[in-house]
Structure formats: C-alpha cells, structure tokens
Amino acid sequence: MTAILLVRHGEAAAEWGQHEDPGLSELGRQQAGTTAEELGTRIDASWRIASSPRARAVETAAPLLEICGLPLSIDQAYSEVPAPVAMHQRRHWLREFMRQQWSAQPESLWQWRRAIVAGLQGLQHPTVVFTHFLVINAAVAEAEGRDEVLSFWPDNASVTELRLDGGRLKLTSLGRSLQTLVN
C-alpha cells in the first residue's frame, strides 16, 4: 500500500482566469509554511515530493522541501484543468464545468483526468503531491467511483489522503473543506 498526500496550493496572488500562472499571495505563503510544518513531522527519506509545474503549486512545496531536504519532481500530470476557452471566459467556464458530470465531458477532459490517475497509480513510493482544486477532485472521483466533477471544496493548503492499494486509488480522508475561491 502506497500513501499519497494531495496538497492543494496556497492562496494564489491572482484569481483563476486573471493571470496565466500566479504565484502565492502573502497568505498563501503562510498557508504553505503551516502545511509544511505539519507534513514535516509525517514524512521521512522514503517519501517523494512531486508538484504541478504551476508557480503556486511549486511555491507551496518550497517550505516542505526546506524542512525535509528532499528533491522536487515536477510532473505535468498534476497541472490544473486545461480550460478550452480564452482567459477572460475561464471563470464562467469553470463554474459550469464544476456543476457537471464526468460522463458528459469531452475526450480532452477525460485525457486530463486519465493522466492524473495514471500519474498517481504509477507512484512507487509514498508521495506528497502539490496540485490544484480540480486535480484533487478528479482523484477523489476516481477513488470513490463518483460521476460528479466536484466531490468537495478542498481549502488552500489542505491535505487530502489517498492510498494506492493493488493498483487502485482509495480515499483515506478528505482535506479541510471550505468554500473558497478557486485560484
């Protein structure tokens, strides 16, 4: 059995759809530090740390890297959902997408979800993955066999725990859940 900790990035310096790749706000940096302190007591040298390539995910990982001294592996599989619309239309598209079912999604979004699942199923060591709101929801949907795109509202810098058991993802616990802005 392989433990997987999915960490949603800290609060971004800009809302989703306002900036192509924002880093963290001051609050986001504080959230990242708090989560790193909590995780630093749970992981050891047998763990791996992976991240989405997006700035807010990488910046959220930074405090944990300092604490544990482990290297960071960047993996595109954990990047945010690819919105098929222009930046100024993304917030509207996102709201609509989150109300839908996976069974109604186009192949491009299924490919994104399958890449997430394949990345997680390929983990050979316990791993902390710094990622995004809808990546976490896609993983939970897979683990729970749910059709809803939105399973829950993971808060910034919250930790959702999965395990890989016989090649299947299983939910251990949902992270802190609040209705926050998706950023």
DONUVO-225137 format. One record per residue (C-alpha): residue number from 1; y, x, z; residue in one letter. Coordinates in Angstrom, 3 decimals. Layout:
<timis>
- num_v_u_w_residu
- NUM_Y_X_Z_a $
...
</timis>
This chain:
<timis>
- num_v_u_w_residu
- 1_0.000_0.000_0.000_m $
- 2_3.418_1.384_-1.009_t $
- 3_6.612_0.365_0.799_a $
- 4_9.671_-0.407_-1.341_i $
- 5_13.129_-0.941_0.150_l $
- 6_15.624_-2.536_-2.243_l $
- 7_19.204_-1.883_-1.146_v $
- 8_21.992_-3.878_-2.721_r $
- 9_25.035_-1.695_-3.359_h $
- 10_28.015_-1.849_-1.003_g $
- 11_31.110_-3.872_-1.841_e $
- 12_32.488_-2.791_-5.206_a $
- 13_36.117_-1.821_-5.762_a $
- 14_36.327_-4.477_-8.519_a $
- 15_34.586_-7.807_-9.086_e $
- 16_31.822_-8.219_-11.655_w $
- 17_33.389_-8.642_-15.078_g $
- 18_36.686_-6.934_-14.144_q $
- 19_35.620_-3.318_-14.576_h $
- 20_32.779_-1.809_-16.577_e $
- 21_31.486_0.434_-13.772_d $
- 22_33.430_0.263_-10.497_p $
- 23_32.676_2.469_-7.537_g $
- 24_32.765_1.295_-3.937_l $
- 25_35.708_-0.121_-2.028_s $
- 26_36.554_1.325_1.393_e $
- 27_34.497_-1.463_2.980_l $
- 28_31.659_-0.660_0.572_g $
- 29_31.655_2.974_1.728_r $
- 30_31.478_1.809_5.349_q $
- 31_28.598_-0.535_4.499_q $
- 32_26.758_2.303_2.730_a $
- 33_27.163_4.535_5.777_g $
- 34_25.856_1.887_8.160_t $
- 35_22.811_1.182_5.991_t $
- 36_22.143_4.922_5.613_a $
- 37_22.116_5.352_9.389_e $
- 38_19.602_2.512_9.716_e $
- 39_17.368_3.806_6.908_l $
- 40_17.625_7.408_8.072_g $
- 41_15.534_6.519_11.111_t $
- 42_12.836_4.894_8.960_r $
- 43_12.146_7.357_6.181_i $
- 44_10.736_10.870_6.086_d $
- 45_9.952_13.558_3.499_a $
- 46_7.169_11.430_1.963_s $
- 47_9.748_8.926_0.678_w $
- 48_11.558_8.936_-2.660_r $
- 49_15.064_7.660_-3.365_i $
- 50_15.949_6.002_-6.677_a $
- 51_19.085_4.320_-7.965_s $
- 52_20.579_2.350_-10.763_s $
- 53_22.885_4.607_-12.799_p $
- 54_25.881_2.396_-11.934_r $
- 55_28.571_4.060_-9.801_a $
- 56_28.441_1.526_-6.957_r $
- 57_24.680_1.988_-6.531_a $
- 58_24.859_5.800_-6.685_v $
- 59_27.769_5.829_-4.215_e $
- 60_25.814_3.555_-1.861_t $
- 61_22.907_6.028_-1.957_a $
- 62_25.096_9.069_-1.182_a $
- 63_25.221_8.751_2.643_p $
- 64_21.421_8.425_2.865_l $
- 65_20.989_11.498_0.663_l $
- 66_23.184_13.449_3.069_e $
- 67_21.188_12.270_6.080_i $
- 68_17.691_12.859_4.727_c $
- 69_18.254_15.690_2.237_g $
- 70_16.043_14.093_-0.407_l $
- 71_16.949_14.166_-4.121_p $
- 72_18.118_11.090_-6.018_l $
- 73_16.277_9.863_-9.093_s $
- 74_18.403_7.766_-11.484_i $
- 75_16.437_5.023_-13.224_d $
- 76_17.889_2.651_-15.814_q $
- 77_15.207_0.088_-14.887_a $
- 78_17.188_-0.740_-11.743_y $
- 79_20.502_-1.355_-13.527_s $
- 80_22.274_-4.684_-13.385_e $
- 81_21.598_-7.592_-15.692_v $
- 82_22.869_-6.969_-19.238_p $
- 83_25.330_-9.793_-19.890_a $
- 84_25.230_-10.769_-23.580_p $
- 85_28.957_-11.631_-23.612_v $
- 86_32.326_-9.857_-23.582_a $
- 87_33.663_-8.621_-20.232_m $
- 88_36.210_-11.445_-19.866_h $
- 89_33.362_-14.017_-20.190_q $
- 90_30.940_-12.373_-17.756_r $
- 91_31.795_-14.302_-14.587_r $
- 92_31.232_-17.644_-16.335_h $
- 93_28.007_-16.412_-17.957_w $
- 94_26.769_-15.075_-14.616_l $
- 95_27.407_-18.359_-12.788_r $
- 96_25.446_-20.235_-15.445_e $
- 97_22.588_-17.699_-15.510_f $
- 98_22.142_-17.894_-11.736_m $
- 99_21.645_-21.687_-11.952_r $
- 100_18.817_-21.381_-14.466_q $
- 101_15.069_-20.802_-14.502_q $
- 102_13.300_-17.705_-15.779_w $
- 103_11.163_-19.868_-18.064_s $
- 104_14.329_-20.801_-20.014_a $
- 105_15.538_-17.222_-20.583_q $
- 106_15.633_-15.355_-23.905_p $
- 107_13.357_-12.409_-24.598_e $
- 108_16.160_-9.897_-23.925_s $
- 109_16.417_-11.004_-20.284_l $
- 110_12.635_-11.059_-19.918_w $
- 111_12.587_-7.451_-21.163_q $
- 112_15.133_-6.550_-18.476_w $
- 113_13.013_-8.252_-15.798_r $
- 114_9.784_-6.649_-17.061_r $
- 115_11.433_-3.203_-16.930_a $
- 116_12.381_-3.787_-13.273_i $
- 117_8.867_-4.910_-12.378_v $
- 118_7.237_-2.041_-14.303_a $
- 119_9.508_0.463_-12.560_g $
- 120_8.580_-0.898_-9.146_l $
- 121_4.878_-1.172_-9.959_q $
- 122_4.885_2.449_-11.125_g $
- 123_6.052_3.833_-7.786_l $
- 124_3.545_6.276_-6.296_q $
- 125_5.362_6.921_-3.003_h $
- 126_7.330_4.802_-0.546_p $
- 127_10.757_4.451_-2.143_t $
- 128_14.280_3.303_-1.358_v $
- 129_15.885_1.800_-4.495_v $
- 130_19.677_1.331_-4.627_f $
- 131_20.348_-1.510_-7.000_t $
- 132_22.033_-4.848_-7.694_h $
- 133_22.074_-8.513_-6.648_f $
- 134_20.105_-9.871_-9.613_l $
- 135_17.673_-6.938_-9.792_v $
- 136_16.677_-7.781_-6.223_i $
- 137_16.378_-11.463_-7.156_n $
- 138_14.211_-10.613_-10.182_a $
- 139_11.891_-8.531_-7.984_a $
- 140_11.659_-11.304_-5.381_v $
- 141_10.943_-13.883_-8.110_a $
- 142_8.097_-11.692_-9.367_e $
- 143_6.697_-11.072_-5.883_a $
- 144_6.854_-14.753_-4.940_e $
- 145_5.897_-16.260_-8.311_g $
- 146_9.206_-18.151_-8.472_r $
- 147_10.823_-19.522_-11.615_d $
- 148_14.377_-19.684_-10.228_e $
- 149_16.657_-16.851_-11.342_v $
- 150_18.372_-16.960_-7.949_l $
- 151_15.996_-16.793_-4.982_s $
- 152_18.590_-15.807_-2.365_f $
- 153_22.025_-14.192_-1.893_w $
- 154_21.461_-10.572_-0.787_p $
- 155_24.530_-9.295_1.044_d $
- 156_26.203_-5.996_0.190_n $
- 157_24.211_-3.018_1.532_a $
- 158_21.384_-5.286_2.730_s $
- 159_17.754_-4.157_2.578_v $
- 160_15.012_-6.318_1.054_t $
- 161_11.498_-5.077_1.752_e $
- 162_8.628_-5.289_-0.713_l $
- 163_5.250_-3.646_-0.817_r $
- 164_3.067_-2.691_-3.723_l $
- 165_-0.469_-3.805_-2.970_d $
- 166_-3.172_-3.347_-5.597_g $
- 167_-0.539_-3.124_-8.335_g $
- 168_1.150_-6.376_-7.269_r $
- 169_4.563_-6.750_-5.691_l $
- 170_4.598_-8.654_-2.412_k $
- 171_7.589_-9.681_-0.345_l $
- 172_7.702_-8.288_3.184_t $
- 173_11.183_-9.513_4.158_s $
- 174_14.413_-10.646_2.563_l $
- 175_17.545_-8.682_3.299_g $
- 176_20.567_-10.063_5.091_r $
- 177_21.655_-13.070_3.080_s $
- 178_25.237_-14.247_2.796_l $
- 179_27.202_-15.941_0.084_q $
- 180_29.256_-13.014_-1.125_t $
- 181_30.947_-12.284_-4.389_l $
- 182_28.647_-10.726_-6.953_v $
- 183_30.375_-7.412_-7.625_n $
</timis>
